Amino acid sequence: MNKKLLIVDGLNLIRRQYAALESEQDALRRIERTQSIAIDALSKLTQQFDPTYAVVVFDASGKTWRHHVFPEYKLGRVPMDDGLLEALPDFARVFRFNHLPCLRLDGWEADDLIATLAVKAALNGIKSYIVSTDKGFTQLLSDSHILQYDYFAKLGYDKAWVPGKYGVEPHQLTDYWALVGDATNKIPGVKGIGPKTAQSIIAQHPTIESIYANASSLSERSQSLLAGGYDQCLLSRSLVALKTDVDIGVRLSQLRYTTRQRP
């Protein structure tokens, strides 16, 4: 039997479902309806993927290492409604009641925990399905054991999908985003460099280090845009790169999905 790990980006799922219920005027009722819809979504996902292991991963409250390195990180992002924020522990309890382990680690974003789980599972030959609309996870798709699934669009993404979307390979995405930036998280790129220019540069020199080491081989315009931006590019790349070595302190056996049907 091929073992599978289902990893759900908890807030990514919940916040989208909560936003879809904005017409609900009763705050408590809105939370209850979101919980019901979330449970239904998780039930559908476990039926669809029939995982051996499953986990819903949440962000820790407060600042993470990215905020300490770059205070502007996610600056200006619309904050979560207080009612939803206060209800998150209840969501976790409901999920656990439905036999879905939940994971949260102080000081860490869910993204880094998810990346660590997926990469460690892949090293053991276990296929991971990351359920999230967050584009950041596409950097992990170089490994054929890691796939991403958009529950809302009902679309799956793999290594072959990335070049058509971004014009670069999955392992080049952090260097690509270092050049173009990540507006969602307020991570700056190089002013004036858009996707097409970044693709052209990376086709010649695939990393920030090689780009700057060979800048003289680039067009005068590209050289002008890149001038003085080396340190900023390195910082941006470090911010968009997901950590895959977080000491989570959880064994895979603790994430076994116990209600799955077995032969």
C-alpha positions, -999 to +999 in steps of 0.1 A: +000+000+000+013+034-010+013+057+021-001+092+017+000+123+039-027+149+036-016+183+049-042+210+051-033+247+055-059+254+082-062+292+080-061+292+042-091+269+042-110+286+071-105+322+061-118+317+026-149+298+038-155+325+065-152+353+039-178+335+017-203+339+045-199+377+049-237+381+044-243+363+077-250+391+102-250+369+133-213+367+143-217+335+163-238+319+136-212+328+110-185+310+130-207+279+135-215+278+098-178+281+089-170+253+112-196+231+096-184+239+061-148+233+071-156+199+085-175+191+053-145+201+033-121+180+053-145+150+050-145+154+012-107+157+012-101+126+032-125+107+010-108+120-021-072+113-011-078+084+013-047+094+034-027+071+057-018+102+077-035+136+079-029+169+097-044+204+097-017+230+103-022+264+119-001+296+121+011+306+155-002+339+168+023+368+170+055+375+151+077+349+135+113+349+124+104+366+092+090+396+110+122+399+131+143+398+099+120+421+079+096+442+100+076+451+069+067+415+063+029+412+056+025+449+065-009+462+055-025+428+051-062+429+062-062+415+098-084+385+107-117+393+123-114+392+161-143+367+164-127+343+140-093+347+157-108+339+191-127+309+177-096+292+161-090+270+192-126+258+188-120+249+152-090+228+162-111+210+189-138+203+163-112+190+138-097+167+165-131+154+175-134+144+138-102+124+141-080+150+123-048+159+142-040+196+144-005+212+146+006+246+157+041+257+169+049+289+186+071+312+165+064+295+132+041+301+103+021+271+090+040+273+057+073+263+073+057+235+093+039+222+062+071+223+041+090+204+068+063+177+070+061+173+032+099+171+027+104+147+055+076+125+043+091+126+007+124+114+021+106+084+034+089+077+001+055+090+013+035+112-011+022+144+004-008+164-008-007+200+004-042+216+004-037+253+000-041+281-025-008+297-013+016+299-043+046+296-020+042+259-018+049+255-055+086+258-047+084+223-032+070+206-063+104+196-077+100+165-057+075+141-073+064+130-039+049+165-032+018+177-048-004+208-042-042+209-043-065+239-045-097+228-028-118+257-041-107+255-078-106+217-076-072+218-093-040+199-085-005+212-092+028+193-098+063+199-112+051+199-148+026+227-141+052+252-127+070+263-159+038+270-177+027+293-148+060+310-139+084+303-168+109+287-144+114+254-127+101+249-091+137+250-077+142+284-093+111+300-078+128+315-048+153+333-070+125+343-094+105+358-065+136+375-052+137+394-085+099+401-090+090+403-053+059+389-035+033+417-032+010+395-010+036+394+018+051+428+011+084+413+001+102+436-023+117+426-056+140+446-079+122+477-090+115+475-127+119+437-131+087+419-139+081+383-147+093+383-183+126+400-175+131+378-145+125+347-167+150+359-192+177+366-166+172+333-148+173+314-181+209+327-184+219+326-148+197+305-124+206+320-090+210+354-075+247+347-069+253+338-105+232+366-118+253+392-099+286+374-106+278+375-143+259+408-145+281+421-173+267+395-196+232+409-192+216+438-211+224+473-201+189+478-188+190+447-166+224+457-153+210+491-144+180+477-127+201+452-107+227+476-096+230+479-058+203+453-052+223+422-043+218+423-005+180+430-010+177+401-034+194+377-009+171+390+019+140+386-003+150+351-013+155+341+023+120+354+032+102+335+004+121+303+009+102+278+031+120+262+059+122+224+056+141+216+088+118+228+116+121+208+148+084+200+150+087+173+176+059+152+161+063+117+147+045+107+116+028+078+135+010+105+156-006+118+124-022+086+114-058+091+101-076+065+122-110+065+106-099+057+071-113+024+057-088-004+056-089-037+039 
